[in-house]
Amino acid sequence: MSDVPAKTQDRLYQDLARNLLEELASGRYPVGARLPAERELAISYAVSRPTVREAIIALEVQGLVEVKVGSGAYVRRLPGKGDLPGFNITAFELTEARLLFEGEAAALAATQATDEELAQIEGLVDAIARENLQADGAERSDREFHLTIARATRNTAIFDAIEHLWDLRSTSPEAALLHEKARTANIKPVVDEHRAVLTALRARDPNAARAAMRAHLAQVIDSLLFATEERAIEDARRTARAKRARYTQATS
């Protein structure tokens, strides 16, 4: 067996971002040009579509490309000699880490949480539902929900790790950008997923709490994918055009 470590998705997206930067520098895509569609890039470079999205976001953070919803990525400026991709933690990496850490934290909290903490968590689920009705897209109650569960583990190291992961949502440019795209797409915390975690905690069932938290964060990853999914937007546009065409035919 080879001792050479396999490439991770993190490594793949960084390689792709460098390749795209080299193509921009070579003049293959002038300012204003549209980059190949996500699917084309995925096929050309033999990578997944999430890998393509992360690479594009890395270039977008540097101001090299501009992503127009439903249209694609356009060259905003050409890189200079000093331009190198500045890789930070992406939203997908971050949420994957949260899935691992917070799943186990929920399992431990199921055995440690006090009745007072469970009541507080229940109140935060209700607060998430109220915040979802607000236009500013604030997710303060969502953050506090997860941190309260982490605090209920009675393990300071676990709490500090999970708090740091939440801080990275705003301090990592790549993560912050994709979460902003999700908010723009009106993607909000799902109350039922949070309530499922609460139900498992109240039952003092570590396995159910772990499964509920992991299921919730897996859905968060899916939501982030949707937030940058050109195909979903284009499918919706085609459906709308087809409906308009049927209506026109019916009334003509």
N, C-alpha and C positions, 0 to 999 in steps of 0.2 A: 504493500500500500504506500502511495506517495506521501511524503511528509509535507508537501506543499499545500497550504490551506486553501480550501475552495473559496472562490469569490463570493462575497455576500452581495445582497441587493444594494447595500450601501456602496460597495466598491464599484458595482456595475453602473450605478447612476452617476458616480463621479467620473468614471471613464467616459461615459456618454457625454457628459457636460463638457469635458475637455475636448472631445472630438468635435462637438458642435462649435465650441469656441474657435478651434483651429479652422473650421470651415468658414466661420464668419470672418476671421482674420485674412483668409485667402481671397476673400471677395466673392465667394460662391453665392452668397446671399447678400445683396446690397441692402442699404437702409430702405425700409418700407416693404421689403420682400416678405412673403409669407413662407415660413418654414414648412417642410413636409408635414402632413397630418400625423397625428399621434400613432395611428395604426401603421402608416408607412415607415416611420422611424423605428417602431418596434420590430417590424419585419426586417428592415435593412440591417439593424444592429443585433438582431436575435436576442432581444430583451423583452421583458414584460412591459405592458402599458403603464403600470405604476412607476416603473423605473424611468420611462420616458418623462412622465409628469414631474418626477423629482428633479430630473436633469434640467427641464425647462424652467422650473421654479428657481433653481440655483442661478440660472442666467437672468431670470426676471428680477431677482433680488439685486443683481448688479446693474440693472438698468440697460442690459444689452438687448432684451426682447420685451415686447408687450403682448400679453395674452388678452385677446378680445373674446369674450364669452360667446360660444357658438360659432366662432369664425376661425380661431387658431392663434398661433404665435407669430408675431411680426417683428422684424429686425428694427430695433429702435436706434441703435448706434453700433458702430463697428469697434471691436476691442483694440486698445492700444498695446504697446509693448509691455506695459506694466500690469495689464489685466490678467489676472489668474482667478479661476473659480474659488471663491471663499466658502468652503463647505462648512456648514453648521449642522446641527441636528435637525432632521426633517420631521414634519408632522407624522409621517408614517412610522419612522423609527421611534419617535416619542410615544406614540399610542401603543406600539407593540411592547415597549418597555413597561408602560403603565399596565397593560394587560397582564404581564407576568407578575409585576410587583403588587398591583392592587387586587388581583385575584387571590393571591396568598394572604394579603392583608385582610381581605373580607373573611376568609376562612378563619383566621385567628381572631378577628373581632367578634365573630359569632360565638366564641367561647368566653370572651372577656368583657363585652360591652355591658354597661349597666342599664337599668331600666330608664334612667334619666337620659343617657346617651341615645337610646333607641327612640325615646320621645323627641329628642332634638333632631335626629335623623328624619323622623316622620315629618316634623315641621319643615325641614329643608326640602323634602319632596313636594310639599304643598307650595313652598316658596318658588321652586323651579317652575311649577305650573303657572304661578302668577307672573313670573319674569318672562315666560314664553309669550305672554300677551302684550308685553311692552315692545315698543318700536326700536329701542336703543340696542337691542341684542346683548344686553349684559348677561353674564353667566356667573355672577358672584355666588349664588346659592348652589350652583352645580359644583363649583370649586370647594365650597365649604362642606357640602355633602360628602365628597370624597375624602377631604382632610379630616372630617369628624370620624369617619370609619377608620382612617389610619391612626388617629389619636386613640381610638378605642382598643387598639392592639396592645396598649401598654408597653410599647417598644419605641423608644425615642429614635433609634436608628431607622426603623421602618418609616416613622412619621417624617423624619427629615428627608429621607430619600424620595418619598412621594411628594412632599412639598416642593422639592427641587424640580421634579419632573413637571409639576404644574407651573412653576415659575418659567420653565423653558418654553412654554407655549407662547409667552410674550417676549422673551429675551432672545430666542433664536429667530433670526429674520425669516428663514425658510418656513419654520413652523408657524410663526405669526402670520405670514402671508397666506398660507393655505387655510388656516382657521378663519381668516378674514374673508376669503373666498367662500367658505362654507356659510358664514353669517350672511354674506351678500346673496347667496342662493337660498336664504331663509331656512337653513338647516339648524335646528335647535335641539337641546337636550330632550330626550324622549322620556316622559314622565313614567310610563308603564315599565320601562327598563329599570329605572331607579326604584320603583315600588317593588319590583321583583327581588331586588337586592335586599330591601328592607324586610320583606316577608321572610326571606331565608335567615336574616339576622335575628328576627323575632322568634323564629323556630329553633334558634340555637343550633342550626345545621351547617357545619363548616363546608361540607361538600356542596350543598345547595348554594351557599353564599359564594363560594369560589366560582361555581358554574354560572350563576347569575351575573356576577361582575365580569367574568370573561366574555359572556354572551353580549353584555352591554358594550364593552369596549371593542369587540369585534364589529358591532354595528357602527360604532364611531368610525372605524377604519373604512367601512363601506360608504359611510356618509362623506368622508373626505375624498374617496374615489369619485363619488357622484358629483362633488363640487367642481371637479375639473374634467368631467366626462363630456367631451365634445359630442360623442355619438348620441348620448341621451338627449342633449339639447337639440341636436339636428333631427332626431326621430320625432321629438315633440313638434318641431316646426313642420316637418313633413305631414304629420297627422293633422295639424291645423290647416295646412294648405289643402289637404284632401277634403276636409270638412267644408272649407269654403267653396271648393269646386263642386261638391255635391249640392250645397245649398244654391249655388248659382244655376246649376242645371235644373234643379227642382223648381226654381222661380222663373226660369226663362221661357 
